[in-house]
Amino acid sequence: MTKIKAVDAREILNAKGLPTIEATIILNDGKIGVASCPTGEKISNYEAVALKDNDQNTFEGQGVSKAISNIKNVIAPALIGKEAERQPEIDKIMIDLDGTQNKSRLGTNATLAVSMAVAKAGAESSVLPLFLYLRQFIKKDREALKIPTPIFNLIDGARGHSADFHEFLIVPASSKSYLESIQIGEAVRKSLKQVIETKYARMLDEYEEGFTPDLTTNKEAFSLIEQAIGNTYVKLGFDVFFGLNSRASSFFKNGNYHLKDSATALSSKDLISYYEELNRNIHLLYLEDPLYQDDWEGWTSLFEKLSGTTIVAGGDLIATNPYRLQMAIDKKAVNAIVVKPSQIGTVIESLAVAEAAKETGLKVTVSHRESETNDDFLSDFSVSVSADYIKIGSLARGENIAKYNRLLQIENQLKIL
């Protein structure tokens, strides 16, 4: 086995031009692993912490020099000389060094960047594709390797001038090949751009993922997407379906939900009725974080009403946290989990959460964060755990395309394995 010879880290910029960490692992056989950590908008109270400098004179407090220092002065001395292929041991060393429940000492941006870089270096040394290398750390006989179905974000809400809901999505039919799904996503995206430009008579910004038109109501977004699909060869309800990432914790205040569609605040029961009506009208195949992250009674009620026809996914609810996952299973609140490695902070912990969800029959969606880099680790990760879905943004912006292209490459590799 090869050993870790050097550990280094530096500050780079993410897709929003803000600092994040790039870690480098050098092995004694000359193989190198380089990985960069995405940055998420922390909505869930239950995800681990990315360490920031909080110096308002530098990148508005978003600097990561403290986390980089932790890599160089705390993590590196503990990892040098360790066998790179022992990923569980490597990750446990960092977890123990941190010593907190939420990685608040070292920061998930430090631990995850190093963890991913170690995995990449180990894969290089083992002469294995990263997705196969990662797969050895989970039960390999459970499910065949596959490319997950991509979920595309078309309209980006909750930006102050658009909608309350976070992401208005489309989900290609699972029977479609990965390439067919990509073609569907691009056809609908281009059609939607034309529909919105015609309606609003102006060019639009594409924020991190989707378009951001000025909407009068949240339901208007679905009307725009339905019109866009109608202008293509794609058949709604056959080739592609509606999805929604509500991120309801962002519009939950003082015990109620606040939507521009309603003149009055909505109770949990009212919001569930809203989703029921929406589902009757358009059928939501996929519904992520429809309620506040601690509204367990509401989650259970919604699940009872919609889970027969809808994938009810816990993102902020679970926060890639094994304890929250078990709570969601026990309370019968979800039939899917959204896995984001940066919410927990190491590769092995992320694999374990995805595996635990699969073992209980939940569907798995692997998801990126708001501020990504061009690192395509997530693509290999999604294949390694046989994820059902992957959510990595629209077919625009380099940080998204890098991940889509890696999946195309993996698809070709699977054909010859």
N, C-alpha and C positions, 0 to 999 in steps of 0.2 A: 504493500500500500504506500501511496505517496503522502508526504507530510507537508504541512503548511510552512513555507519558508518566510513569507512576508505578508503583512496586512497593511493596506494604506487606504486613505480616503481623501476626497476633495469635494469642494463645493461646486456644483454645476447649477444650471438654470432649468426649471421645468417648463411646461408648455405655456405657462402664464408669465414667464420671465422672473419667477421668484426662486430663491435658493432651495436646493435639495441636495442629497448626498449621493455621490458615486463612490462605491467601495471597490477595491482591487485586491484580489487574493493571488499570490504567486506560490506555486508548489515547487518542491525540490526537483521535480522532473521537467521543470520549465513551463508547464501548463499554467495558463492564466484565466481567471474568472473576473469579469467586470460586471457590476450591476448597479442600477440606480433606483432610488426609492420614490414612488409617487407620493403626492400630498393630497389628503382628503379634507373636505370641509367637515369638521367634526360636528355631527348632529346627534349621534347616539351617545348616551351617557355611559355606555358599557364597553366601548372600544378602548384599546390601549392608546397610550399617549405618544405623539411625535414631539420630540424635544425641540423647542425654538429658543432663540436667544432673548427675545422680547426687548431688544434694543431698538427703540423707535427711530433712532437716527440711521439705522441700517436696514434697508429693505422692509421698512414699516414693522419691524419687530420679527420678521420672518426668517432671519438669519439662522444658520445651523452650525455655527462654529463650535458650540458646546457639544453637540452630538458628534461632530467630527473629532473633537478632542477626546471624547469617550472611546471612540474607535481606536485612536492611536495610542492612548495612554492606559486604557483599562482593558479593552477587548483584545487588542493585538498581543500583548504579553501573555495572555491566557491561552491564545490559540496557536501561537507559533510552536511548531514541533508536533502538533496534533495531526492525526491521520485524517485527511480531507474527506475520505469516503465514509467516515463515521458521522454522517450528518446529524443523527439524533444526539450524539454526544456533544458535537459542536454547538448545537442549538441549546442544549441543556446548560452548557457552561455559561452561555450568555444570559440565559434566564436566571441562573443562580447568581451571576455577577450583578444583575440588576436588583434582584431581591424584592421587587414590589409586585403587586397584583396587576398593575397596568403599564409596566415598562417605563414608569415615570422617571427613573433614575438615569438610565442610558438612552431611552427614547426608541420607539419602534423604527424611526427613520435610520437609526444606527444599527439596531439588531437585524432588521430585515435586509438592509443593503448588504451587510456582511453575510448573512445567511444565504441569500440568493447568489452572491458571488462565490461562496464556498461550493454551492451546488453546481454552478456553472463550471468551476475549475475541476470539480470531481468528475463531472460528465466528460469534460475534455480529456482528462487523464484516463478515464475508462473507455474512451473511444465509443461512447454511446450518445445518441441524440438525447437532449435534456429530458424530454418527456418520458423516455424509457428509463433513464437514470433515476428520475423521481419516483417512478412507478414501483421500484424495488422496495420503497419504504411503506407501501400499502399492500392490501391483499390483491394480488395480481389476477387471481382466478375468478374474481367476482363478475367482471363485465369486460367485454371486448373493447379494444381501443377504438375511439371514434372521434370525429371532429364535432364539437358541440354546435348546436344551432345558434347562429348569431341573432341577438336582439338589437334592433336599430332604434336609436333615439332620433326622432324627426323634429320635434318641437321641444325646446328647452323652456320650461316655465320657471316660476318663482324667482324671477330676476328683477322684480319691481315694476315691470311694464308689460308682462306677458300673462302668466297664469299662476294659480296657486299650486298646482301640481308640478312636481319636479321634472318628470320626463314623460312625454307622449310617445309611445313605442309602437313598432310593428314587429310581429314575430312570424317568420316564414314557417310553413308547415314542416314538421319534423321529417316528413317523407322526402323533402327536397335535399339534394346533395349540397355540400358546402358552397360549391361554385354557383349553383342555381340560386341559393339563398343570397349570395353576394349580388348577383344580377338583379334579383327582386329588390333588394335594398337600394341599389343605385338607381333603378328605374323609378321607384316611388319617390326617392329623394329629389331627383331632377324634376319630376312632375310637380312635386309639392313646391319647389322653388318658383316654378312658373305660375302656379295657382296663387301663391302668396304675393308675388310681385304684381300680378294683374289686379288682385283685390286691393292691395295697399298702395299701388302705383309708386313703389320705391324699392330700392335694393335693400336687402336685409343683412344683418350681421349673423354669422354663424358663431355662436359663443363657443363653448368647449366642445359641443357636440351637435346640437340641433338648431333650427331656426328660432328666432325670437320675435314673432309678430306681435303687434298690440291687439290683444284679444279682449273682447267684451265679456265673455264667459269662458269657463274651462271647456264646456262642451263644444264651443266653436272650434277648438283645436281638432277634435275628432271629425267634425264636418269638413274641415280643410283637407285632412288626410284622406278621408273617404272620397272626396272629389278628386284628389290627386291619384288615388289608386284607380278610380274609374276612367282616368285618361290614359291608362297603360294597359298592357296585355295581362296584367296580374288580376286575379279574381279574389276579392275580399271574401273571407269565410271558406276559401278552398286552398288558394296558394299562400295566403297571408292572413294574419289575425291581428286584432288590436291588443295592445298591452299598455299598462300605466304604472309608473313609479310615482306614487302620491307623495312620499316623504311627509306623511301627515304630522309628524312631530314639529315640522316647521310652521304649521298654521294652527297648532293647538295652543290655546292661551286661556288661562283662568278656568280650566275645566271644560272648555268647549272648543269646537272647530269653527274656523272663520273662512268662508269661501266667498268669492265675488259673485257666485251664482245665487247666493241667498242673502236677503236683506237682514236676516237675524242669525245669531250664532246657532250652531248646530250641536246637538248632543251626540253622543256616540251612536245612539239608536237612529237619529236623524241621518247621520252620515252613512250608516250602513244601508238605510233605505235609499239614499242617493245612489250608492254603488249598485244596489239591486235594480233600480230603474235604468241606470246606465248599462248594466249587463243585459237587461231585456232588450234594450234598443240597439246595442252594437255588439254585444258579446265580447267581454274581456277575457281573452285566453290567459293573460298574465296580469297579476295585480300585486305590486310590491309595496310594502309599508303603507297599507291603506289607513292605519290608525296609529295613534300615539304609542310610543314604545313601551309605556307602562299601562296601557288600557287593555289589560288581559281579558276582562269580561267582554269587552267589545270585540277583541280578536276572536275569542271562542265563538261568539254569536255570529260574526261574519263568516267564519270558517264553516259553521253548520249550514249557513244559507247558500254559500257560493262555491264551496270546494268541490261539489259534484261536477261543475263545468269550468271552473277557473283554477289556475295555479296561484295559490295564495303564498307569497314569498316573504320571508322575514329577513330584512336587511338591517335597518337600524334597530329593529326589535331584538335581533340575535347578536349582531355586531361581531360575527365570527368568533363568538365566545362559547366554549363548550358548556358552561353552566346555563347560559341563556338558551342554548339549543335544547338542553334537556328539559328546561322549563316549558319551552314552546311545544315540545313533544308531549310532555305530561298533560298540558292543558288543552291539547288538541287545537292548537292555534294556527298551524301552518301545514302545508304539504310540500314546501320548498324552502331552501335556504339560499341566501346570497353570500358567497364567500369572497372576502377581500383580505388578502394576506396582510396588508398594512394595518388592518384593524386588530391584529393579534401579534404580529411582529417577528415571527420566524417561519421558515418553510415547513418544518416538521409539524408545528402546531396547526398550520393551515391545512396541511394534508390530513391530519387527524380529525379535524372538524368536518371536512368534506367527507371523509370515510365514514365517520359516525352518522352523518346525515344519510348517506347512501344505505347504510346497514339497516336503518329504520324505515326505509322506503321513501324518503323525501327526495324530490328532485333537487339538483344542484345547479345554481347559476353562479358562474365565476364572473366577477365584476371589477372593472378598473375604478379609479378615483377621479375626482374633479380635475386635479392637476397632474397629468402624467408626464412621463419622459418617453424617449424612443425605445426604451428597454422593452423587449418582447417576451420576457420571462412568463408573463401571464398566459400566453398562448400555449406554451409547453405545459404549464401547470394545469390548465383546463383539460388538456388531453390526458395527462397522467392520471387524473382522478375520474376520467370518463364523465365529465360534466355534461349535463343535459343541454345547458345554454351558456353562452358567453355574452357579456354586455361590455363592449369596448368602444362605444360611441358610433357616430355616423361615419359614412364613407367619405370623410373629409378630414384634413389636418394630419400632419405627418406622424404624430404619436399614435394615432389610431391606425393609420394605414400600415405602420410597421408591424403591428400585432396581427392585422388581417393577412398581410403577406406571409408572416411566419406560419399561420395556419394553412395557407395554400401550400407552403413548402412541406409542412408535416403531412398534409393530405397526400402529396406525391410520395413521401417516404413510406407511408402506411401501405401504399400499393405494392411496394417491393419487399416489405418485411415478411 
